[in-house]
Amino acid sequence: MIRNSLSAFVENEMPRHLAQKWDKENHFPQDVFNKLAELGWMGLTVPEEYGGSGRDILGTVAAIEELCSRSMAVACGYIQSTCYAGLNLVEVASEEQKAELLPKVAAQGLMFAYGISEPDVGSDVASVRTTAVKDSERVVINGNKRFCSGAAISDYIYTLVRSGPAEDRYKNLSLILIPPTTPGVLLEPQDTMGLKGGGTFDVTFTDVEVPLKNIVGGEEGWNKGWSKLVGPGLEIEKIEVAAMALGIARAAVDDAWAYSQERVQFGKPICTIQSIRHMLADVKTKLEACRMMTYNAARLANEGQPVGVQAAMAKLFVCDTARDIVLTCQQVFGAYGYVKDFDMERYVRDILVMPILGGSSAIQKNNICNLLKLPR
C-alpha cells in the first residue's frame, strides 16, 4: 500500500522533466515536500501520541527507495525529516523536546541537517574540534562543519560538539540543535557532483548562542553525545543509505531495460544482442540481491532486533553493488548514457557518492569484523 501510494505520488507530483529541472538548478521543491508532509508521509517514524503513524522502518525504507528512484532533491529532504529528525528525536531527545518537535515532524516535515563531519574529521567523529561552552543560560558554539547536506533548508543543524577536554574524546561530546538562521552561523555552498536539491554546505559557527533547551536530551544530555550518536539511529542510517542506492539502481535498471527494447541497431532492438542481454541479466540479479539485503536489515530494525552487522553488510554490499549496476546500465545506453538529457547521467552522478555517504565501505568492513569479534 505504501509503495503503491508513493509510486502514484512520484508519477503525479515528481514527473521526470521536473526531476531533471530540480537537478539542473540545484533546487529544493518545497511545494512537493509540503504535499508529502500534508499526506502524512513524515509520520512513519513518529509515535501516534505525537501525531505520527508509529515507528515503521520497513515503510520508511520503502518510501526512501520510491522517492530516490525519481529525485534526490525530494528524497534527501524526506530523509532529513523522517530519519534525521524523527528517529533521533524519538531515541535520544528529552520529553520536552519530543513534545515540542515531533508533532512538527509529523505534520510539517521539520528537518534536521547533520553537522558531524569537519574539514579534518570524517570517519573518526570523536575527534571533532567544534567547541561548545555553557553557562547557566546558554551554550556558545565555535567551529566548522563540512558536508552538511541540506543545512539551508533545515530547521536545525544536529551538531556534534566538543564540550570538554579533547583528550577525553568520547566522554566530552554533546549534540546541540542549532537553527541555521542563528546569528553567527555562516553557510557556504559546496558544488558537488550529485545529490542536487538540498545543497551541501560548509558551516562556520562564530560565537553562536543557543538556549540550554537546545542541548539534545536537555541539560542531562551534556557530555553524553557519543552514546546518543551511536545508538540505533546510526545503524538505521546505514539502511537508509542502502535504500537510497537501491532506488537509484532500480531506476537505472528500469530505464536500461526499456531502452534496450527501443534502441534499434543492425535492424533489430539491441535487447536481442547477447552481450546486452547478459548485462541486463546481471543487473536484474544484482538488484534483487540488493533488495533482499536492504529489506532484511530493515525488517530486523523494525522488530527491534540487533541489526548492527546486517546494517553494515547492507550498506557495504548494496552501495558498492548499486554503483556497479548503474555503471553497467550506462553502458547499455552507450554514448547517450553520458548525455545530460537522459536521466542515466544523473543516476551515475548520484550513485557515486553512496559507497562514501553514511560511513565509507572501508569503515563498514571494519565494523563487520569488529562486530563479529574477529581478533585483531
C-alpha positions as CSV (number, residue, x, y, z in Angstrom):
1,M,0.0,0.0,0.0
2,I,2.8,2.4,0.9
3,R,4.7,1.6,-2.2
4,N,1.7,1.9,-4.5
5,S,0.6,5.2,-3.0
6,L,4.1,6.7,-3.2
7,S,4.5,5.4,-6.7
8,A,1.4,7.3,-7.7
9,F,2.7,10.4,-5.9
10,V,6.0,10.2,-7.7
11,E,4.3,10.0,-11.1
12,N,1.9,12.8,-10.4
13,E,4.0,15.2,-8.4
14,M,7.5,14.4,-9.5
15,P,7.5,13.8,-13.2
16,R,10.8,13.2,-15.0
17,H,11.0,16.6,-16.5
18,L,10.7,18.3,-13.1
19,A,13.3,16.0,-11.6
20,Q,15.7,17.0,-14.3
21,K,14.9,20.6,-13.7
22,W,15.5,20.4,-9.9
23,D,18.8,18.6,-10.5
24,K,20.0,21.1,-13.1
25,E,19.1,24.1,-11.0
26,N,20.1,22.6,-7.6
27,H,16.6,23.4,-6.5
28,F,14.7,22.1,-3.5
29,P,10.9,21.7,-4.5
30,Q,9.4,22.9,-1.2
31,D,5.9,22.6,-2.6
32,V,6.3,18.9,-3.4
33,F,7.9,18.3,0.0
34,N,5.0,20.1,1.7
35,K,2.5,17.8,-0.1
36,L,4.4,14.8,1.2
37,A,4.0,16.2,4.8
38,E,0.3,17.0,4.3
39,L,-0.3,13.4,3.3
40,G,1.3,12.2,6.5
41,W,4.4,10.5,5.0
42,M,6.8,12.1,7.5
43,G,4.8,10.4,10.3
44,L,6.2,6.9,9.6
45,T,8.9,7.4,12.3
46,V,6.8,9.3,14.8
47,P,4.7,7.7,17.6
48,E,1.0,8.1,17.5
49,E,0.9,10.2,20.7
50,Y,2.9,12.8,18.9
51,G,0.8,12.8,15.7
52,G,2.5,10.2,13.7
53,S,1.5,6.7,12.5
54,G,4.0,4.9,14.7
55,R,7.5,3.6,14.1
56,D,7.6,1.8,10.7
57,I,11.1,1.3,9.5
58,L,10.0,-1.0,6.6
59,G,7.6,1.6,5.4
60,T,10.2,4.3,5.7
61,V,12.7,2.3,3.7
62,A,10.2,1.7,1.0
63,A,9.4,5.4,0.9
64,I,13.1,6.3,0.6
65,E,13.5,3.7,-2.3
66,E,10.5,5.1,-4.2
67,L,11.5,8.7,-3.8
68,C,15.1,8.1,-4.7
69,S,14.1,6.3,-7.9
70,R,13.0,9.6,-9.2
71,S,14.6,12.6,-7.4
72,M,17.2,13.0,-4.8
73,A,16.0,16.6,-4.3
74,V,12.8,15.4,-2.7
75,A,14.2,12.2,-1.2
76,C,17.0,13.8,0.8
77,G,14.6,16.3,2.4
78,Y,12.3,13.4,3.3
79,I,15.2,11.6,5.0
80,Q,16.2,14.7,6.8
81,S,12.7,14.9,8.3
82,T,11.6,11.3,8.9
83,C,15.0,9.9,9.8
84,Y,17.4,12.6,10.9
85,A,14.8,14.4,12.9
86,G,12.1,11.9,13.6
87,L,14.2,8.8,14.5
88,N,16.8,10.8,16.5
89,L,14.2,12.7,18.5
90,V,12.3,9.5,19.4
91,E,15.5,7.8,20.5
92,V,17.6,10.5,22.3
93,A,15.6,13.7,22.9
94,S,14.2,14.9,26.2
95,E,10.5,14.6,26.8
96,E,10.1,18.3,26.4
97,Q,11.9,18.2,23.0
98,K,9.8,15.3,21.9
99,A,6.6,17.1,22.8
100,E,7.7,20.3,21.0
101,L,9.3,18.9,17.9
102,L,7.9,15.5,17.0
103,P,4.4,16.9,16.1
104,K,6.1,19.3,13.8
105,V,8.0,16.4,12.1
106,A,4.7,14.5,11.5
107,A,2.6,17.5,10.4
108,Q,5.0,19.9,8.8
109,G,8.1,17.9,7.9
110,L,10.5,19.6,10.3
111,M,14.0,18.8,9.2
112,F,17.5,18.2,10.7
113,A,20.8,18.5,8.8
114,Y,23.7,16.5,10.2
115,G,26.5,18.7,11.5
116,I,29.0,16.0,12.2
117,S,31.9,15.9,9.7
118,E,34.5,18.6,9.8
119,P,37.4,19.7,7.4
120,D,39.8,17.3,9.2
121,V,37.2,14.9,10.7
122,G,35.4,12.2,8.7
123,S,35.0,8.7,9.9
124,D,36.7,9.5,13.3
125,V,33.9,11.6,14.5
126,A,35.1,11.5,18.2
127,S,37.9,13.9,17.1
128,V,35.5,16.8,16.4
129,R,37.0,20.2,17.1
130,T,33.9,22.4,17.1
131,T,33.6,23.5,20.7
132,A,30.6,24.4,23.0
133,V,30.7,26.1,26.3
134,K,27.7,26.5,28.5
135,D,26.8,28.7,31.4
136,S,23.5,28.9,33.4
137,E,21.5,30.3,30.5
138,R,23.1,29.5,27.1
139,V,25.5,27.4,25.0
140,V,28.1,29.2,22.9
141,I,29.4,27.3,19.8
142,N,32.6,27.9,17.7
143,G,34.0,25.8,14.9
144,N,33.4,24.4,11.4
145,K,31.4,21.7,9.9
146,R,31.8,20.2,6.4
147,F,29.5,18.1,4.1
148,C,26.4,19.5,5.9
149,S,23.8,18.4,3.4
150,G,20.5,20.4,3.4
151,A,21.7,22.9,6.0
152,A,20.0,25.8,4.3
153,I,16.6,24.1,4.1
154,S,16.6,22.6,7.6
155,D,15.1,23.8,10.8
156,Y,18.1,22.7,12.9
157,I,21.6,21.6,12.3
158,Y,22.1,18.5,14.5
159,T,25.6,19.4,15.6
160,L,28.2,17.3,17.3
161,V,30.5,19.4,19.5
162,R,33.4,19.1,21.8
163,S,32.0,20.1,25.2
164,G,35.1,19.3,27.3
165,P,38.9,18.4,27.0
166,A,39.8,16.9,23.7
167,E,41.9,14.2,25.3
168,D,38.7,12.7,26.8
169,R,37.3,12.0,23.3
170,Y,34.1,10.0,23.8
171,K,33.4,11.4,27.3
172,N,33.1,15.1,26.4
173,L,30.9,15.2,23.3
174,S,27.4,16.8,23.1
175,L,24.7,17.2,20.5
176,I,23.2,20.7,20.0
177,L,20.3,21.8,17.9
178,I,21.3,25.0,16.1
179,P,18.9,26.8,13.8
180,P,20.9,27.8,10.6
181,T,19.4,31.3,10.8
182,T,21.0,31.9,14.2
183,P,23.4,34.9,14.2
184,G,27.0,33.8,13.8
185,V,26.1,30.8,11.5
186,L,27.7,31.1,8.1
187,L,26.6,28.7,5.3
188,E,28.9,28.3,2.3
189,P,27.7,26.0,-0.5
190,Q,29.8,23.2,-1.9
191,D,29.5,22.4,-5.6
192,T,29.1,18.7,-5.5
193,M,28.8,16.3,-8.5
194,G,25.4,14.9,-7.5
195,L,22.8,15.0,-4.7
196,K,21.4,18.2,-6.1
197,G,18.4,19.9,-4.5
198,G,19.0,20.4,-0.8
199,G,22.6,21.6,-1.3
200,T,25.7,20.6,0.6
201,F,27.4,23.2,2.8
202,D,30.5,24.2,4.8
203,V,29.2,25.7,8.1
204,T,31.1,28.1,10.3
205,F,29.9,28.8,13.9
206,T,31.3,32.1,15.3
207,D,30.2,32.7,18.9
208,V,26.8,31.2,18.1
209,E,24.4,31.3,21.1
210,V,21.5,28.9,21.7
211,P,19.5,28.3,24.8
212,L,20.2,25.3,27.1
213,K,17.0,23.7,25.9
214,N,18.7,23.1,22.6
215,I,21.1,20.5,24.1
216,V,19.8,17.2,22.8
217,G,18.4,15.3,25.7
218,G,18.1,18.5,27.7
219,E,20.8,19.6,30.2
220,E,21.2,16.0,31.2
221,G,22.5,15.3,27.7
222,W,25.6,17.5,28.2
223,N,28.7,15.4,27.6
224,K,26.6,12.4,26.6
225,G,26.7,13.0,22.9
226,W,28.6,9.8,22.0
227,S,26.1,7.4,23.4
228,K,23.3,9.3,21.7
229,L,25.1,9.3,18.4
230,V,26.0,5.6,18.2
231,G,22.6,4.3,19.1
232,P,20.0,2.6,16.8
233,G,19.7,5.8,14.8
234,L,23.2,5.4,13.4
235,E,22.6,1.8,12.5
236,I,19.3,2.7,10.7
237,E,21.2,5.4,8.8
238,K,23.2,2.7,7.1
239,I,19.9,1.1,6.0
240,E,18.6,4.4,4.8
241,V,21.7,4.9,2.5
242,A,21.3,1.4,1.2
243,A,17.7,2.2,0.3
244,M,18.8,5.4,-1.5
245,A,21.3,3.4,-3.5
246,L,18.6,0.7,-4.2
247,G,16.2,3.3,-5.5
248,I,18.8,4.8,-7.9
249,A,19.9,1.4,-9.1
250,R,16.3,0.3,-9.7
251,A,15.6,3.4,-11.8
252,A,18.7,2.7,-13.8
253,V,17.7,-0.9,-14.4
254,D,14.2,0.0,-15.4
255,D,15.4,2.6,-17.9
256,A,18.1,0.3,-19.4
257,W,15.5,-2.5,-19.7
258,A,13.1,-0.2,-21.6
259,Y,15.8,1.5,-23.7
260,S,17.2,-1.9,-24.8
261,Q,13.8,-2.7,-26.4
262,E,13.5,0.8,-28.1
263,R,17.0,1.3,-29.4
264,V,17.4,-0.4,-32.8
265,Q,20.8,-1.3,-34.3
266,F,21.5,-3.6,-37.3
267,G,17.8,-3.7,-38.0
268,K,16.6,-5.0,-34.6
269,P,16.4,-3.9,-30.9
270,I,19.6,-4.1,-29.0
271,C,17.9,-6.3,-26.4
272,T,18.4,-9.2,-28.9
273,I,22.2,-8.8,-28.8
274,Q,23.7,-11.4,-26.4
275,S,26.2,-9.0,-24.7
276,I,23.3,-6.6,-23.9
277,R,21.1,-9.4,-22.7
278,H,23.9,-10.6,-20.3
279,M,24.4,-7.1,-18.9
280,L,20.6,-6.9,-18.2
281,A,20.5,-10.3,-16.6
282,D,23.4,-9.3,-14.4
283,V,21.9,-6.1,-13.2
284,K,18.5,-7.6,-12.6
285,T,20.1,-10.3,-10.5
286,K,22.3,-8.0,-8.5
287,L,19.3,-5.6,-8.0
288,E,17.3,-8.5,-6.4
289,A,20.2,-9.3,-4.1
290,C,20.4,-5.6,-3.1
291,R,16.7,-5.5,-2.4
292,M,16.8,-8.6,-0.2
293,M,19.7,-7.4,1.9
294,T,18.2,-3.9,2.4
295,Y,14.8,-5.2,3.5
296,N,16.2,-7.9,5.7
297,A,18.1,-5.3,7.7
298,A,15.0,-3.1,7.7
299,R,12.9,-5.9,9.0
300,L,15.3,-6.6,11.9
301,A,15.4,-2.9,12.8
302,N,11.6,-2.8,12.6
303,E,11.3,-5.7,15.0
304,G,13.8,-4.1,17.4
305,Q,16.3,-6.8,17.0
306,P,20.1,-6.2,16.9
307,V,20.9,-5.0,13.5
308,G,24.5,-3.7,13.6
309,V,26.1,-6.4,11.5
310,Q,23.3,-6.7,8.9
311,A,23.1,-2.9,8.6
312,A,26.8,-2.6,7.9
313,M,26.7,-5.5,5.5
314,A,23.7,-4.0,3.7
315,K,25.4,-0.6,3.5
316,L,28.6,-2.2,2.1
317,F,27.1,-4.6,-0.4
318,V,24.2,-2.6,-1.6
319,C,26.1,0.7,-2.2
320,D,29.0,-0.9,-3.9
321,T,26.8,-3.2,-6.0
322,A,24.4,-0.5,-6.9
323,R,27.3,1.6,-8.2
324,D,28.3,-1.3,-10.4
325,I,24.6,-1.8,-11.5
326,V,24.3,1.9,-12.6
327,L,27.6,1.9,-14.5
328,T,26.6,-1.2,-16.3
329,C,23.2,0.3,-17.2
330,Q,25.0,3.4,-18.5
331,Q,26.9,1.1,-20.9
332,V,23.6,-0.3,-22.3
333,F,22.8,3.3,-23.2
334,G,26.1,3.7,-24.9
335,A,27.0,7.4,-25.6
336,Y,23.5,8.5,-24.6
337,G,24.3,7.4,-21.1
338,Y,26.8,10.3,-21.0
339,V,24.3,13.0,-22.1
340,K,22.6,15.2,-19.6
341,D,19.3,15.0,-21.5
342,F,19.0,11.4,-20.2
343,D,18.3,10.5,-16.6
344,M,21.0,7.9,-16.7
345,E,23.7,10.6,-16.5
346,R,22.1,11.8,-13.2
347,Y,21.9,8.3,-11.8
348,V,25.7,8.0,-12.4
349,R,26.4,11.2,-10.6
350,D,24.2,10.4,-7.7
351,I,25.3,6.8,-7.2
352,L,29.0,7.5,-7.0
353,V,28.7,9.0,-3.5
354,M,26.7,6.1,-2.0
355,P,29.7,4.0,-1.0
356,I,31.0,7.1,0.9
357,L,27.8,8.5,2.3
358,G,26.9,7.5,5.9
359,G,30.2,5.7,6.5
360,S,32.5,4.5,3.8
361,S,32.8,1.0,2.5
362,A,36.1,0.6,4.2
363,I,34.6,1.6,7.5
364,Q,31.8,-0.9,7.1
365,K,34.3,-3.7,6.6
366,N,35.9,-2.6,9.9
367,N,32.5,-2.5,11.5
368,I,31.6,-6.0,10.3
369,C,34.9,-7.6,11.5
370,N,34.7,-5.8,14.9
371,L,31.0,-6.6,15.5
372,L,31.7,-10.3,14.6
373,K,34.6,-10.1,17.1
374,L,37.3,-11.1,14.7
375,P,40.6,-11.0,16.7
376,R,42.9,-8.1,15.8
